[in-house]
Amino acid sequence: MDTSAKCCYYVCNTIENIKHIAHIMPKTDHDALYQIAERQAGYFATRQARRAGFSRDLLSYHAKAGQLERIVHGIYRLRRFPASPYEDLFVALLRTGPRSVISHASALGVYDLTDALPTQVHVTVPRTASRRRKGIRLHTKAIESSEITSRDGLAVTTVPRTIADVAAAGLAEEFVIQAVHQAIDRGLVGPDELRTAREKYGGRAARIIAQALRDMDP
């Protein structure tokens, strides 16, 4: 084979190899991954990244390159987003699935309506997702879409639902009343919303909410 023929052979072979590599490499969509992470303050799970074409190996590569930070097994953060003070809550949500919601004492903490820090992250999940996870307290009560809001990128129960949940769960009455007063004073919820919640949830929650509202009457 003469020199020109050899050159042509090597060039053609190289092109074919490049085509083959491009074919077997996963197609990644950095914009899609960014959009997923952006909704979650920069955090995402490997299962979410997989939908954008990022394998575990590729995520590890980008983490080593400094573009991602591995928070815990299966959870990452894009470095262009600052670390959140609620990082443990994001981890809990991502571990428990897309329909999970921060609730109970953890939601009370998100709203800064308590000084007590729960020893576990409280999450409400569908009954089908009730597998136990270390450090996470799962609740499986039904929850309506109107009882869920977003705060700092977190899916969290609304203030009325949160107050009803902690009251029903047995939080000391004085702390529930304090949370009600603070929520109203800071404009997080109105008295009429709490009156509606009182009728909706009933039980211990209704009694404590009624007492808290009476305390605020002039």
C-alpha positions in Angstrom: 0.0 0.0 0.0 1.5 3.3 -1.0 1.8 6.4 1.3 -1.3 8.1 0.0 -3.4 5.0 0.3 -2.2 4.4 3.8 -3.0 8.0 4.7 -6.5 7.6 3.3 -7.0 4.4 5.2 -6.0 5.9 8.5 -8.2 9.0 8.1 -11.2 6.9 7.1 -10.7 4.5 9.9 -10.4 7.4 12.4 -13.6 9.0 11.2 -15.4 5.6 11.5 -14.1 5.3 15.1 -15.3 8.8 16.0 -18.7 8.0 14.6 -18.8 4.8 16.6 -17.8 6.5 19.8 -20.4 9.3 19.2 -23.0 6.6 18.7 -22.3 4.7 21.9 -21.8 7.7 24.1 -25.0 8.9 26.0 -26.6 12.0 24.7 -26.4 14.6 27.5 -28.6 17.6 27.9 -26.9 20.1 30.2 -29.8 22.6 29.8 -32.3 19.9 30.9 -30.2 19.1 33.9 -29.9 22.8 34.8 -33.7 23.2 34.6 -34.2 20.2 36.9 -31.7 21.5 39.4 -32.8 25.1 39.2 -36.3 24.2 40.6 -34.6 22.5 43.6 -32.0 25.2 44.5 -29.3 23.4 42.5 -29.8 19.9 43.9 -30.8 16.8 42.0 -30.8 13.0 42.3 -29.1 10.6 40.0 -32.4 9.3 38.7 -33.3 12.8 37.6 -29.9 13.3 35.9 -30.4 10.0 34.1 -33.4 11.5 32.3 -31.0 14.2 30.9 -28.6 11.5 29.7 -26.1 11.6 32.6 -24.9 8.3 33.9 -23.4 7.8 37.4 -19.9 7.6 35.8 -20.5 10.8 33.9 -21.7 12.5 37.1 -18.6 11.4 38.9 -16.5 12.8 36.1 -18.2 16.2 36.3 -17.8 16.1 40.1 -14.1 15.5 39.8 -13.9 18.3 37.3 -15.5 20.7 39.9 -18.8 21.3 38.1 -20.8 19.3 40.6 -20.6 18.5 44.3 -21.6 15.1 45.5 -23.7 15.7 48.7 -24.5 12.1 49.7 -24.8 8.9 47.7 -27.2 9.6 44.8 -27.6 13.3 45.4 -25.6 16.2 43.8 -25.6 20.0 43.6 -24.6 22.1 40.7 -21.7 24.3 42.0 -23.0 27.4 40.3 -25.7 27.3 43.0 -24.7 28.1 46.6 -25.2 25.5 49.3 -28.7 25.8 50.9 -29.2 26.0 54.7 -31.9 23.4 54.0 -29.6 21.0 52.4 -30.7 18.1 54.7 -34.3 18.8 53.7 -33.5 18.7 50.0 -31.7 15.4 50.5 -34.7 14.0 52.3 -37.1 15.1 49.5 -34.9 13.7 46.7 -34.6 10.4 48.6 -38.3 10.0 49.1 -39.6 10.7 45.6 -41.2 13.5 43.5 -44.5 13.5 45.4 -42.9 14.0 48.9 -43.4 17.2 50.9 -41.6 18.7 53.9 -44.1 18.7 56.8 -44.8 18.7 60.5 -41.9 20.0 62.7 -39.6 20.4 59.7 -42.0 22.6 57.9 -42.5 24.6 61.1 -38.7 25.1 61.1 -38.7 26.2 57.4 -41.2 29.0 58.3 -39.1 29.8 61.3 -42.0 29.3 63.6 -40.1 27.2 66.2 -36.8 27.3 68.0 -36.7 23.5 68.3 -34.8 21.5 65.7 -36.3 18.1 65.1 -33.9 15.1 65.3 -35.4 13.7 62.0 -36.6 15.3 58.8 -40.4 15.1 58.7 -41.7 14.3 55.2 -45.2 13.4 54.0 -45.3 10.9 51.2 -47.9 8.8 49.3 -48.6 5.5 51.0 -46.9 3.7 48.1 -43.6 5.4 49.0 -43.6 4.6 52.7 -40.3 2.7 52.8 -38.3 3.6 55.9 -35.2 5.7 55.5 -32.5 6.6 58.1 -32.9 10.1 59.5 -36.3 10.7 57.9 -39.7 10.5 59.7 -42.2 9.5 57.1 -45.9 10.5 57.3 -48.5 9.0 55.0 -51.6 11.1 55.6 -53.4 12.2 52.5 -52.5 15.7 51.3 -54.1 18.0 48.8 -52.3 20.0 46.2 -53.8 23.2 47.8 -52.0 22.2 51.0 -48.5 22.3 49.3 -46.5 25.4 48.5 -42.9 26.2 47.6 -40.4 28.0 49.9 -36.8 28.5 48.9 -37.2 25.7 46.3 -38.6 23.3 48.9 -42.0 21.6 48.5 -43.5 22.2 51.9 -46.9 22.1 53.6 -48.8 25.4 53.8 -48.8 27.2 57.2 -52.4 26.1 58.1 -51.7 22.5 57.2 -48.3 22.6 59.1 -50.0 24.0 62.2 -52.7 21.4 62.0 -50.2 18.6 61.6 -48.0 19.5 64.5 -51.0 20.0 66.7 -52.4 16.6 65.8 -49.0 15.0 66.3 -48.9 16.2 69.9 -46.7 19.2 69.9 -47.2 21.1 73.3 -50.1 23.4 73.1 -48.1 26.5 74.1 -45.7 25.9 71.1 -48.6 25.5 68.7 -50.2 28.7 70.0 -46.9 30.5 69.7 -46.6 29.3 66.1 -50.1 30.6 65.3 -49.4 34.0 66.8 -46.0 34.4 65.0 -47.5 33.3 61.7 -50.2 35.9 61.9 -47.9 38.7 63.2 -45.5 38.0 60.3 -48.2 37.9 57.6 -47.6 34.2 56.8 -51.3 33.4 57.3 -54.5 35.3 58.1 -57.0 34.7 60.9 -59.7 33.8 58.3 -57.4 31.1 56.8 -56.9 29.6 60.2 -60.6 29.7 60.9 -61.1 27.7 57.7 -58.4 25.3 58.8 -60.0 24.9 62.2 -63.2 23.7 60.5 -61.4 21.6 58.0 -59.1 19.7 60.4 -61.1 19.5 63.6 -59.9 17.7 66.7 -57.0 19.0 68.8 -55.8 21.3 66.0 -59.2 23.0 65.9 -59.3 23.5 69.6 -55.8 25.0 69.8 -56.2 27.2 66.8 -59.5 28.5 68.3 -57.7 29.3 71.6 -54.8 31.0 69.8 -57.3 33.2 67.9 -59.2 34.1 71.1 -55.9 35.1 72.7 -55.4 37.6 69.9 -58.8 39.2 70.1 -58.7 42.8 71.4 
